[in-house]
Amino acid sequence: MNSAPVPALNRSLAPRSAVARDGQPLSYNRAPAKDLAPWIARLYVSSVAAPETHVLSCGVFCENPVLRIRLAGDWLAQSAIGPLASTRGAFLFGPNTRRMPIEVRGSFISAGIAFCPGAVRLLTGMAEGDIVDRLADPALLGLSTQSWLALFDPDAGPEHWCLQIEAALRSLIDRRGAQAPDPVSVWFERASYADPSISVGQCASTNGIDIRRLERVVRRDFGLTPKQVLRRARALDMASHLRGVADAQEAEALMLRYYDQSHLIRDFTALIGLSPGQFAQRPQPLMTLSLETRQQRRLEMLKRLVPGQAPPWFDKVLGLPASQPAGISQTAS
């Protein structure tokens, strides 16, 4: 058991995040330092105040492996191998094939690192496919749970925490002598963000890649087949639109990725566990936080958003100018 003090709901976090118009919490998230970008997709810090007896029933749905460091709060995750409960601790979440139900009791603080496709294999020797929809020991990355928890000064703010995480990751990558992920995986992730309605055959042909090689590399580094990755990306873009954390100019294009309304409902429900209408109407704070983080990375990868620039939904969601200094990503549910 780690003896480090449990961070209070940090006052220094409050001015760097916010609450949405409906009172739901927002998080701080940003791109990693450039030297870490081949391996690290995103860093985030979330801090939410709630009554001790309040139980938040929601879920997460992430494309990439995520190291989640839980600094406060009682968590229960329903993984593919059964429920896992924890308070303070660190867990390596594998990529999700569908929404993973999660409950949180009371106030919570969480920090996280989303890894690029293939990075976990290069850092641990363990294939992404081995942890799909599962949770793994963070010590596989080279640092114990206690070491990850020790990075967080209770009196520091979210950016200091992110810098501490980056320093630990930089040292870890250097010690492991990790190579950068396969360029095919880098390219396919970008392709899935650009147009997930494209067929796998078209995708391979357009970019001059043998389809068998594409399937082999994607299955290895994403833990899923190319078709599954594209289907998931399509659902996550639609979910982002329904939660108000997508570029409104894309709304019609996102709808046209589905043949008709029944196709949308069937596909969305299979992956999210709720119909589009239910998903839009029910509070989804944890899902919204992860969706906004994904959408910001997506727009940056597609060169439609400069790292640190406020996302296009920012002023619409919060009623604030889009020129608000960013690096502070703010999400409404």
N, C-alpha and C positions, 0 to 999 in steps of 0.2 A: 504494500500500500504506500503510495507516495505521500510524503509528509509536507509537500509544498502547500501553501495556503490556497484555499479555493477563492478565485477572483470574485469580487463583488460585481453586481451588474454595473459595469464600469461607466462612470460619469464622462470619462474622456471619449467614450464611444458615441455618446448621444449627439454631440454637435457634428459628428462625421457620418451619421446615418439619420434616419427620420422615421416618421410614421406616415402611412398613407391616409387619404381622406376618410377611409372607413376604419381607421385606427389600427390596421394591421402593420406589423413591423417590416422594416427594410434592412438590407445588409450592406456591408462594405465589401466590394470585390474589385479586383484589378488583374491586369496581365502581369506575368512575372518579369523579372529583369531579363534583358535580351540574351544574356549568356545562358539562362536557364530555359529559354523558350523551346528548344528542341524536345525537352522532356516534360516540362510543366505547362499545363494549359491555363490554369487560373488559380488565384488565391482568394479566399474569402474569410470574413469574420461576421458572425451573426450574434446579436445579443437581444433577448426578448424577455421582458418582465411580465409575469403573470402570477395570480394567486397560487399559493402552495397546492391547493386542491384542484386547480384547473388541469384538465387533461386535453391536450391537443391531439386529435386523431387526423392524420394526414398521410403523407408519403413522399418519397423521392423517386426520381426517374432520371438517371444520369447515363450518358453514353460512355464516359471514360471512368477508369478506376479513380476513386477519391479516397484520400486519407482524411478521415474526419476525427478531429481532436475535440473531445467533449470536455469542457472545462467546468460546467455546472449543469444540473438538470437530470431528471430520471428518464431514461430512454428505453423504448422497447421496439426492436426492429424485427419484422417477420421475413427472415431470409429464406432461401430455397431449402436450407437444411434445418429450418425450425426457428422459433423465437429466440432472441438474444437480448437480455436486459443489461443495462449498465448505467453508471453515473459518470464520474470522471474516468476518462480513459481514451484510448486511441484505437481505431479500427480501420483497416484497409477494406473499403467497399469495392467489390468488383463491378464491372459494367452491368447495367440492368437491361434485361430483355423486355421487362414490363415494370409498371409502377410497383415499388416496394412499400408496403404499409409500415408506417412508423407512428408511435405514440410518444408524446413527451408530457411529463407531469411537472407543473410549476414553471418557474423561470429557467431559462437556459442560456448558456453561452457556448458557441461552437466555432471552431476555426477549421479550415479545410484546404487541401491541395488537390486539385484535379490534374491527373497525369495525361499526357498525350498517348494516343494509341501506340502500343508497343513498348512504352517506356518502362512499365512494370516488369515485363519480361527481361529487358536489358539490365535492370537494376537488381532483380531478385533471382533471375533464372527460372521463374515460374510463369507459365503461359497465362495470358489474360483469360483464356477459356476455362482455366481451372478455378477461377473465382467469379465467374458470371453469376449474378444474383446471390452472391455469398459474401461473407465477411472473413477477413484473414488477419493474422497477427502482424502488426506493424513492424515487429522486429525483423521481418523478412527484408525490409528496406535497409536495415543496418542500424536502427535506433530502437530502443525499447520504449514501451509506453511511458515509463517514468522519465526517460530522456526527452520525449516529445513534450510532456506536460511541463517539464522544467524550463522550457523556452519562454514561458508566458509570465511576465512580470505583472502581478495584479494591478499595479498602479500605472501601467503603460497603456497606450492607445492602440487601435487596430493596425495602424501603419507600422508601428514599432514591432508588433507581433509578426506582421508579414515579413519584415526585414529579418527577424530572428529565424523564421521558417526558411527564408531564402538562404541564409548563411548555413543552416544545417543541411539543406539540400545540396548546396554547392560543394560542401565538404564530402557528403555522401557520394555524389556523382564522381568526384575526383578520386576518392578511395576505391570505388568500384571500377574506375576506368571505363565507364559506360560509353558505348558508341551512341550516336544519335539514331533515332528510329528510322526505319526503312523509308526512303522517299516515296515509295508507292503508297504507304499508309498515310503519309502527310498529304499527298495529292488526293487520295480517296476521301479523307475526312473533309477536305475543302470541297470536293465534288458533291458530297452528300449535303453540305450546307447550301451549295449553289442551286442544285436541282435534284432533289431526292425522288422525283417522279420518273427520272430517266431509267431505262432498263440497264441491267448489268452488262449485257452484250454491247449496247450502244456506248456505255461508259468506257468499256475496254477499247472498243474500236476507235472512238473519238480521240483517245489519248495514246493509241498505238501500243497497248499492253495486251499481251496474250491473256485470254479470259481465264485460263487455268492458273496462270501465275497470279492474276488479280485475286481469284478466289482463295488461293493458298495463302497469300500474304495477309489478306483481310481476315480470314478465319484465324490465323495465328495472332495477329496484333489487335484485333477488335474482339475476338472471342465469339464472333457471329459470322454468318455468311454475308456476302455483299448485299444480297436481297433483303436480309433481315435488318442490316444497318440502314439501308435506304428507307425501308418501311418505318423503322423507328424514328428516323429523322423527320419524315413527313408528319408523323403523329405529334412529335415534340414541337415542330413549328406551328401546327394547328393549336396545340395546347397553349403555347405562348400567346398566340393571337387571342384566344378565348380569355386569357388572364390579363390582357392589356399590356403585355411586355414584348410586343413585336412591332416592327415598322408598319404603321397603318397603311402605307402605300402598297404593301404586299398582300393585303387582305384578299383581294379577288384572285390573285395568282395562287395563294395557298388553297383556296377552295377548289380551284380548277385542277389541283393535283389528284382529286378524287373523281371517279366516274360520275357519281351521283350522290344524293343525300344518304341513301341506304349503305353505299360503300363507305362513306365517311363514318356513319354511326357504327357499323360493324367493325371496322378497323380500329377506330378510336377506342371503342368499348373493350375490345380484346386486349389492347395494350395498356390503357389507363385504368380500366376497371370501373369506369363511369361513362355514361353517355355524354356527348358534347354539351347537352343542355344541363345535365346534372353537374358537370365539371365547372361550367361557367357560373352556376348559381350558388354553389356551396363554397364556403371559405376554403382556400387552399394555400395557407401561408408558406409551408415548407416547399411545396411544389413550385410556387411562384418564385421563391428565392432562387431555386436551382434553375428554373427556366430562364429567368432574367440573366443570370450569370452565363448560361449557355448562349443566349441570343446576343449578348454583348460580344462574346468571343467570336461567334459566327460572323457578325457584321465587321469585326476587325479583320478576320481572315479573308473576307471577301472585299476588303479595302473600301468598305462603305462607312467605316468609323475609324477614326484615329485613336490609338490607345490613350486613355485619359479623357477623351471627349464624351460629353454627356450623350446618352442614347436618344434616339428620336422620340421615344415614348415618354421621356422624362417630364417635359413640360405638360404633356397631356394628362399624365397620371397625377402629378402633384400640383399642377397649376403654377409651376415655376418656370423661369426662362430656361431654354435649352442651353444657354451659355453658362449655366451654373458650373463653377469649377468642378471638374470630375476627377476620375480616379476614385471618387466617391460615387459608387453606383447605387441608385436608389430605386426600390421596387415596391409597387403597390400590389396588393392581392385583391 
